[in-house]
Amino acid sequence: LHWAVRQRDDDTRRLIATGFAKIPLAERKATTERWLGSALQQTSPYLRHLSKVLIAALLALAVLLVWLWTLRRAVKHRTTDLLAARSALAERVRQQTCLHAVFKASEDLDAPVPSMLADVAGAVRAGAARPQTTGVEIEWDGQHYLSSKLGNADVRLSAPLRLDGQVRGKLTVGHRSTRQDGGGRALDDLQALVDVVAQRLATVFERRALQEERREFDRQMFQMEKLSTMGELTMGLAHEIGNPLGGMKAVVQSLQFEAAISDDMRGDLVRLESEIDRLSAFLRGFHGYAAEQAPAPEACMLRQILDDVVLWTRRDANSRKVRVELGDLDALPPLWADRHQLKQVLLNLVLNAIQVQPDGGVVTIEATCTGRQLTLTVADSGPGIPQDVQARIFEPFFTTRPGGSGLGLPIVRKIVQDHGGLIAVASAQGGGTRVTLTWPIATRDHDPDDPAR
């Protein structure tokens, strides 16, 4: 009715004016049908547009649902990526923390290698995702350093440790795998960490080697400076001591021609003269470290020289209850050597063997001849020489004995080498020391007065 009023239908106005209920039934039906027909006619375009609107709304709803589903998947994937990125970041932070600890543990190049490697192994284990199920082992030059045992590890990753292109050891990391490990990516990350730590250790050992070489070079330079200074000093010593020795030798020689002295006294004077000559030769050899001085070799019998050495070391041997035993030396051929320098070598070796046995022991001197060389050994029953000391016993000025000069064995080696011989030292902790000399024997080629030469 409201719509009809709006249409200003005359019948409608009349019906409203007269009252709809007063209209006869037939007229009311006709009027209603007319109203409905007119209403349908008026609203049919709107109904057609309404269907299109409904279809468009349904399509929009479908598009919205598809967009929401796509958005949900994108959010899910993004969340997964963010979680993976967070896990990777946490792993990266853990690795960086581990590497920082490794660098910190290995930065002191003067630290002992065992303690340094033990600290590095502990840092690698602490930087693992699950330290309680992780074990680390570092092998270097045959020695093993563990942070924990690898017995329960079913996954082991390793990297070689190289120095100067040679494999000197290996770094191994093992752990017990679980479902939370992350598969192959986690193993790749762990292998990358192992490789970086192995490279760091290789760099550390290379720097240690360079530092040791530099220190050795500095030590040699210092020794050369000391030798140069020693050469200057010995020139003065040779003058200050050599002159009195020359006077003493003249007195001893004059006493030998006295008729009133006994044969034993004359023999002692001969030995005293020989010792004066040896002291003079020692001064020349001492100076020889700064200025080369060739030996004056001659044919000499080893037994005679050793008898003098035993005589002059008897007092030291008796005070320490050390027994000096000589092997069968009578059948040996003569040696080609500077007599005084050879006596200096043997006296130094025998005295060293006696002095390392303060509570008694045995010094054994033996010799054998093979071809054109004689092999002489001086062995003692002392405590032996530690392995780290053996590498330095021939260094000038290196000594472990209080009051020692550190020049005895260096001079011995120089004399032996000047004669074309060899010297070797074999020692075991608690098993004594054995010094072996290889010395040329006198032949016809050495004797210029031999007519058969």
C-alpha positions in Angstrom: 0.0 0.0 0.0 2.8 2.3 0.8 4.3 1.6 -2.6 0.9 2.2 -4.2 0.6 5.5 -2.4 4.0 6.5 -3.6 2.7 5.7 -7.2 -0.2 8.1 -6.6 -2.6 5.6 -7.9 -6.1 7.0 -8.0 -7.6 3.7 -7.1 -5.3 3.4 -4.2 -6.2 6.8 -3.0 -9.8 6.0 -3.3 -9.4 2.7 -1.5 -7.5 4.4 1.3 -10.2 7.1 1.4 -13.1 4.7 1.5 -11.4 2.0 3.5 -10.1 -1.2 2.0 -12.4 -3.4 4.1 -15.5 -1.8 2.6 -14.7 -2.8 -0.9 -16.4 -5.8 -2.2 -14.4 -9.0 -2.3 -14.3 -9.3 -6.1 -13.1 -5.8 -6.5 -10.6 -6.4 -3.7 -9.2 -9.4 -5.5 -9.0 -7.6 -8.8 -7.3 -4.7 -7.1 -4.8 -6.9 -5.4 -4.0 -8.8 -8.6 -3.5 -5.5 -10.3 -1.3 -4.3 -7.5 0.8 -7.5 -7.6 1.1 -7.4 -11.4 2.2 -3.8 -11.3 4.6 -4.5 -8.5 6.1 -7.4 -10.3 6.4 -5.4 -13.4 8.1 -2.6 -11.5 10.5 -4.9 -9.6 11.5 -7.4 -12.3 14.5 -5.3 -13.4 15.7 -5.1 -9.8 15.3 -8.8 -9.4 17.4 -9.5 -12.4 20.1 -7.2 -11.1 19.8 -8.9 -7.7 20.7 -12.3 -9.2 23.8 -10.8 -10.8 24.7 -9.2 -7.5 24.2 -12.6 -5.7 26.4 -14.3 -8.3 29.1 -11.6 -8.0 28.9 -11.9 -4.2 29.4 -15.7 -4.4 32.3 -15.2 -6.8 33.8 -12.6 -4.4 33.3 -15.0 -1.5 35.0 -17.8 -3.4 38.0 -15.5 -4.3 38.1 -14.4 -0.7 38.2 -18.0 0.5 41.0 -18.8 -2.0 43.0 -15.8 -0.9 42.5 -16.7 2.8 43.7 -20.3 2.1 46.7 -19.0 0.2 47.5 -16.5 2.9 47.3 -19.3 5.5 49.8 -21.4 3.6 52.1 -18.4 3.1 51.9 -17.6 6.8 52.6 -21.2 7.6 55.6 -21.4 5.2 56.9 -18.1 6.5 56.6 -19.3 10.1 58.5 -22.4 9.2 61.2 -20.3 7.5 61.5 -18.0 10.5 61.8 -21.0 12.8 64.5 -22.5 10.6 66.3 -19.1 10.4 66.1 -18.8 14.2 67.5 -22.3 14.6 70.3 -21.5 12.1 71.0 -18.3 13.8 71.2 -20.0 17.2 73.6 -22.6 15.6 75.7 -19.9 14.1 75.9 -18.1 17.4 76.9 -21.3 19.1 79.6 -22.0 16.5 80.9 -18.5 16.8 81.0 -18.8 20.5 82.8 -22.1 20.2 85.3 -20.6 17.7 85.9 -17.7 20.0 86.7 -20.2 22.9 89.0 -22.2 20.6 90.9 -19.0 19.6 91.1 -18.0 23.2 92.4 -21.4 24.3 95.1 -21.5 21.5 96.3 -17.9 21.5 99.1 -18.4 24.0 101.9 -19.9 21.8 104.1 -20.5 24.9 101.5 -22.7 26.6 102.3 -26.5 26.8 100.9 -28.4 23.8 99.0 -30.9 26.0 97.2 -28.3 28.1 96.4 -26.2 25.0 94.9 -29.1 23.1 92.9 -30.3 26.1 91.4 -26.7 26.4 90.6 -26.7 22.7 88.9 -30.1 22.9 86.9 -28.9 25.9 85.8 -25.7 24.0 84.7 -27.7 21.0 82.6 -30.0 23.2 81.1 -27.1 25.1 80.1 -25.5 21.8 78.2 -28.6 20.5 74.4 -28.6 20.4 74.3 -31.3 23.1 77.6 -31.4 25.0 76.5 -34.3 27.2 76.4 -36.6 24.2 79.4 -35.2 22.3 83.0 -36.3 22.5 86.1 -34.7 21.1 89.5 -36.3 20.4 92.6 -34.5 19.1 95.6 -36.6 17.9 99.0 -34.9 17.4 102.3 -36.6 16.9 100.9 -39.9 18.2 99.5 -38.4 21.4 95.7 -38.3 22.1 93.9 -35.6 23.9 90.2 -36.2 24.9 87.4 -34.0 26.3 85.3 -37.2 26.7 85.3 -40.7 25.3 83.9 -41.4 21.8 82.8 -44.9 22.7 79.0 -44.2 22.5 79.2 -42.0 19.4 77.5 -43.4 16.3 78.3 -40.3 14.2 82.0 -39.3 13.8 83.3 -36.3 11.9 87.0 -35.7 11.5 89.5 -33.4 9.8 93.3 -33.8 9.3 95.8 -31.5 11.1 98.6 -30.6 8.7 102.0 -28.9 9.2 104.3 -28.1 6.3 102.1 -30.2 4.0 102.3 -33.3 6.2 99.5 -34.9 8.2 100.6 -34.7 11.8 97.3 -35.5 13.5 93.5 -35.5 13.4 90.6 -33.8 15.0 87.5 -36.0 15.6 84.1 -35.0 16.9 81.5 -37.7 17.7 78.0 -37.6 19.1 75.0 -39.8 19.7 72.4 -38.9 17.0 68.7 -38.3 17.9 65.5 -37.2 16.0 66.1 -33.6 16.9 69.5 -33.4 15.1 68.1 -31.8 12.0 69.3 -34.4 9.5 72.1 -33.8 7.0 72.1 -30.0 7.4 73.2 -30.3 11.1 75.9 -32.8 10.1 77.1 -30.3 7.4 77.2 -27.5 10.0 79.2 -29.7 12.4 81.6 -30.8 9.7 82.2 -27.1 8.8 82.9 -26.4 12.4 85.4 -29.3 12.6 87.1 -28.1 9.5 87.5 -24.5 10.8 88.8 -25.7 14.1 91.3 -28.0 12.3 92.5 -25.1 10.2 92.9 -23.0 13.4 95.0 -25.7 15.0 97.2 -26.1 11.9 97.8 -22.3 11.9 98.6 -22.4 15.6 101.2 -25.2 15.2 102.7 -23.4 12.2 103.0 -20.2 14.3 104.6 -22.2 17.1 107.1 -23.7 14.7 108.0 -20.3 13.3 108.3 -18.9 16.8 110.6 -21.8 17.8 112.7 -21.2 14.7 112.9 -17.5 15.5 114.0 -18.3 19.0 116.5 -20.8 17.8 117.9 -18.2 15.4 118.0 -15.6 18.2 119.8 -18.1 20.4 122.3 -18.9 17.7 122.9 -15.2 17.1 123.4 -14.7 20.8 125.8 -17.6 20.9 127.7 -16.2 18.0 128.0 -12.9 19.8 129.2 -14.8 22.9 131.7 -16.7 20.9 133.0 -13.5 19.3 133.4 -12.0 22.8 135.0 -15.2 24.0 137.5 -15.1 21.1 138.6 -11.6 22.2 138.8 -12.8 25.8 140.8 -15.9 25.0 143.4 -14.0 23.2 144.1 -12.2 26.5 143.8 -15.4 28.4 146.2 -17.2 26.1 148.8 -14.5 26.8 148.1 -14.3 30.6 148.0 -18.0 31.1 150.2 -19.2 28.3 153.3 -17.4 29.5 153.2 -19.0 33.0 152.5 -22.4 31.4 155.5 -21.9 29.2 157.6 -21.2 32.3 156.2 -24.2 34.1 157.0 -26.4 31.2 160.6 -25.2 31.1 161.0 -25.9 34.8 159.5 -29.4 34.4 161.8 -30.2 31.5 164.9 -29.0 33.4 163.9 -31.2 36.4 163.7 -34.3 34.2 167.4 -34.1 33.6 168.3 -34.0 37.3 170.1 -37.2 38.2 168.9 -37.2 41.8 165.2 -37.9 41.0 163.8 -41.4 40.8 162.3 -43.0 37.8 158.8 -42.7 39.2 159.3 -39.0 39.8 160.7 -38.6 36.2 157.5 -40.3 34.9 155.3 -38.0 36.9 157.3 -35.0 35.5 156.7 -36.4 32.0 152.9 -36.6 32.7 153.0 -33.1 34.2 154.7 -31.8 31.0 152.0 -33.5 28.9 149.3 -31.9 31.0 150.9 -28.5 30.5 150.8 -29.1 26.8 147.2 -30.2 27.0 146.3 -27.0 28.9 148.0 -25.0 26.2 146.2 -26.9 23.6 142.9 -26.4 25.5 143.5 -22.6 25.4 144.1 -22.8 21.7 141.0 -24.9 21.2 139.0 -22.5 23.4 140.1 -19.8 21.1 139.4 -22.0 18.1 135.7 -21.4 18.5 136.2 -17.8 17.4 139.2 -18.5 15.0 139.6 -21.8 13.1 142.6 -23.8 14.1 143.5 -27.0 12.3 144.7 -30.0 14.4 148.2 -31.4 14.1 147.5 -35.1 13.8 150.1 -37.9 14.3 150.0 -41.6 14.9 149.2 -42.2 18.6 148.3 -45.2 20.7 144.9 -45.1 22.3 146.0 -47.1 25.4 148.7 -44.7 26.3 146.4 -41.7 26.1 143.7 -43.5 28.2 146.2 -44.5 30.8 147.0 -40.8 31.3 143.2 -40.0 31.4 142.6 -42.6 34.0 145.5 -41.3 36.1 144.3 -37.7 36.0 140.6 -38.7 36.8 141.5 -41.2 39.5 140.9 -38.7 42.3 137.4 -37.7 41.1 136.5 -41.3 40.6 137.7 -42.4 44.1 135.8 -39.5 45.8 132.6 -40.6 44.1 133.3 -44.4 44.4 133.2 -44.8 40.7 135.1 -47.6 39.0 136.7 -47.0 35.6 137.0 -50.2 33.6 139.1 -50.4 30.4 138.5 -53.1 27.7 141.1 -54.9 25.7 142.9 -52.0 24.0 146.4 -53.4 23.5 145.8 -54.9 20.1 144.3 -51.8 18.5 146.1 -50.0 15.7 147.4 -46.4 16.3 145.0 -43.5 15.7 145.5 -40.6 13.4 144.9 -37.7 15.8 146.2 -34.6 17.5 147.5 -36.2 20.7 146.5 -33.3 22.9 143.1 -32.8 21.4 142.3 -36.5 21.6 143.3 -36.5 25.3 141.1 -33.5 25.8 138.2 -35.3 24.2 138.6 -38.5 26.3 139.3 -36.5 29.5 136.1 -34.5 29.0 133.9 -37.6 28.3 135.4 -39.6 31.3 135.0 -36.7 33.7 131.4 -36.2 32.6 130.7 -40.0 33.1 132.2 -39.8 36.6 130.4 -36.6 37.7 126.9 -37.9 36.8 127.4 -40.7 39.4 127.8 -39.0 42.8 126.8 -42.2 44.6 129.1 -44.6 42.9 128.9 -46.5 39.6 130.9 -47.8 36.7 132.5 -46.2 33.7 133.3 -48.6 30.9 135.7 -47.7 28.0 135.8 -50.1 25.1 137.1 -49.9 21.5 136.9 -52.0 18.4 138.5 -51.6 14.9 136.5 -52.0 11.7 138.3 -51.3 8.4 140.0 -48.0 8.6 138.0 -46.7 11.5 138.1 -47.2 15.2 134.9 -47.2 17.3 135.4 -46.0 20.9 132.6 -46.1 23.5 132.4 -44.4 26.9 129.4 -45.7 28.9 128.3 -45.0 32.4 125.6 -46.4 34.8 124.2 -43.0 35.7 120.7 -41.7 35.6 120.7 -40.9 31.9 119.9 -37.7 30.0 116.3 -36.5 29.6 115.0 -36.5 26.0 114.6 -32.7 25.9 118.2 -32.2 27.1 119.7 -34.6 24.6 118.7 -32.3 21.7 120.8 -29.4 23.2 123.9 -31.1 24.8 126.1 -29.9 21.9 124.9 -26.3 22.0 127.6 -23.9 23.3 127.1 -22.6 26.8 124.2 -25.0 27.4 124.7 -26.9 30.7 122.6 -28.5 33.4 125.5 -28.7 35.9 125.9 -25.9 38.4 129.2 -24.1 37.7 129.5 -25.7 34.2 130.7 -23.7 31.3 128.6 -25.5 28.6 131.6 -25.7 26.3 132.9 -29.2 27.1 130.8 -31.3 24.6 130.7 -28.6 21.9 134.5 -28.5 21.9 134.5 -32.3 21.9 132.3 -32.5 18.9 134.3 -29.8 17.1 137.5 -31.7 17.7 136.0 -35.0 16.5 134.6 -33.4 13.4 137.9 -31.7 12.6 139.5 -35.1 12.6 136.9 -36.5 10.2 135.2 -38.6 12.9 131.7 -38.9 14.3 130.1 -38.6 17.7 126.8 -40.0 18.9 125.0 -40.1 22.2 122.5 -42.7 23.3 120.8 -42.4 26.6 117.7 -43.7 28.4 116.1 -42.3 31.5 117.5 -44.3 34.4 119.6 -46.5 32.0 122.8 -44.6 31.8 124.5 -42.9 28.8 126.7 -44.2 26.0 128.9 -41.9 23.9 130.3 -43.5 20.7 133.2 -42.0 18.8 134.2 -43.1 15.3 137.8 -42.1 14.6 140.2 -42.8 11.7 143.2 -45.0 12.3 146.7 -44.2 11.1 147.6 -45.6 7.7 150.5 -45.3 5.3 148.6 -42.5 3.6 149.0 -40.5 6.8 152.8 -41.0 7.2 154.8 -38.8 4.9 158.1 -40.5 5.9 156.8 -44.0 4.9 158.8 -45.0 1.7 155.9 -47.3 0.7 153.5 -44.3 0.5 
